[in-house]
Amino acid sequence: MKKKTKKTLLALILILVPLIAVGFFGQGKVIYGPDNRVEYVTAPSQIQALADATAAMVPASDINGYRRYNYVCKDEPFYNQRALALCTGFLVGPDTLATAGHCIKSQADCNKYRWVFNYNTTNPVMKPQEVYRCKSIVRRALTNTYDYAVVKLDRVVDATPLKLATTDIKRGEKILVIGHPSGLPMKIADNAKVRSVSKGYFTTNLDSYGGNSGSPVFNAETYDVEGILVRGYTDFVYDQANKCRRSMRCSDTGCGGEDVTKIKYVIDSIK
């Protein structure tokens, strides 16, 4: 094999391996304007209460493992943090959780993943009492319009289920997201707005990545859940000079935006 071909293959591997490790193909997210992601510990108590009902989806084999936020450039935010979560979910009932449909596709997926609450920088070790099994899938949909799953956990969670919006959010309304971008410990990102509203979903400029799939998206005024983050623009661009990945950055009105399945289409499944 020629040296040039080997170098090309190596570059492809450096790009593709981390994408597999921290998210799903076609579910990328991106930074719009300034990076608004902050740690759980710096958030107001009212936001922390919402975050307490949010969970990380982690492979059972990775509980308390260490997968570093690899392949990103050393000057990327959160470079030294471990990245274990593949998706995010949130409580909609005492033992019922909602997430993206592409995160849980079958009972086999249900069995091999765990849902971990309080996975943030203040809790470096995942405590057994905060790790939950997925008992069964209540309802699931995965189309170009609808992307959601509702699952039953193996026991009741010691956190208050989130309040769900019953009316459509409007263009221009302020929103925020809580979840696990690129598998990292919990981050909160606000200062975002609804760009447009379609039949089953709306588009935003939330700062999010793969791993945020399934995250609750809140109305920044009411703190009601307006939807489930499901897809968006490409996460990273490859820095050829430094052989590492950098966050894709767009203007607040640029790139493709981040799509959110409306929560009202999930409510009937929860009932």
Buried (B, 14 or more C-beta within 10 A) or exposed (E): EEEEEEEEEEEEEBBEEBBEBBBBEEBBBBBBBEBBBEBBEEBEEEBBBBBBBBBBBBBEEBBBEEBEBBBBBEEBBBEEBBBBBBBBBBBBBEBBBBBBBBBBEEEEBBEEBBBBBBBBBEBEEBEEEBBBBBBEBBBBBBEEEBBBBBBBBEEEBEBEBBBBBEEEBEEEBBBBBBBBBBBBBBBBBBBBBBBEBEEBBBBBBBBBBBBBBBBBBBBBEEBBBBBBBBBBBBBBEBEEEEEBBBBBBBEEEEBBBBBBBBBBBBBEBBE
